[in-house]
Amino acid sequence: MAKKIQKILIRQKTLMEMLDLSSSGFYELKKRDPTFPRPIKDGSSQQAPAFYVYEEVRCWLIDRITARDEKR
């Protein structure tokens, strides 16, 4: 039987705190890194809360760490 992966959503504010980024630093990272996970908006307005899938963020971080280590 295949293991079911839970999709845990985290708020954008929580992700910014996890990455220790200011708002401007977070938006700059999203702009310059096309591999950064895409948000899920809870609504159609521009002010609707944005959530990120925790597993996608975790995989993105692992890929960045791997790329860093391969440059050594």
N, C-alpha and C positions, 0 to 999 in steps of 0.2 A: 504494500500500500504506500502510495506516495505521501511524503510529508507535506502538509499544507503550511505555506508561509503566511504569517499574519502581516497584514499591511497596517503598520502603525503610522499615524499621521502626527507630525509635529508642526506647531505654529512657526511662522517665519521669525517672530521675535525670539522664540526658543532656539531656533537654528542659529540666529545671529549671536546669541549668548554662547552657544556651544562652540562656535568658531571664533569667538572673542573679536567680533567685528562691529564697527559702528554702522549706522544706516548707510552712510556714503561708501564705506569700504565694502559692504555687502553688495550694494548695487553695482559698484565697479567690478567686483569679482564676477557677478552674473553677466555683465556686459562683455568682459574680456575672455571668459572661459565658456566656449560653446558646449562643453561636456557637463557643465553644472546642471544638476537635476532641475527639471521644470516644476513649477508650483501647480497645485490644484487650487483653483479659486472656489470659494464657497459663496457663489452668487455671481451676478453679471456686472455689478457696478465696479468701478475702479477701486473703491474703498473696501470691497469685500475682502474678508480675511483670506490669506494665502497659507496653504499647508504644504508640507513636503513629506514624501514617503521616506520614512527613516531608513529603510533598507537601501534605497537609491542613494541617499546621502552617504551611508556607510560604504557602499561600493565605490562611490566617487572618491572618497577619502583614501580608500585602499589603493585605488588606481594612481592617485597623486603620490602616495608614499612609495609605491612600486617604481614609478617613473623617476622619482628623486633618487632612490637607491640604485637604479640602473645607471645613473649618470656618474656614480662614484668610480 
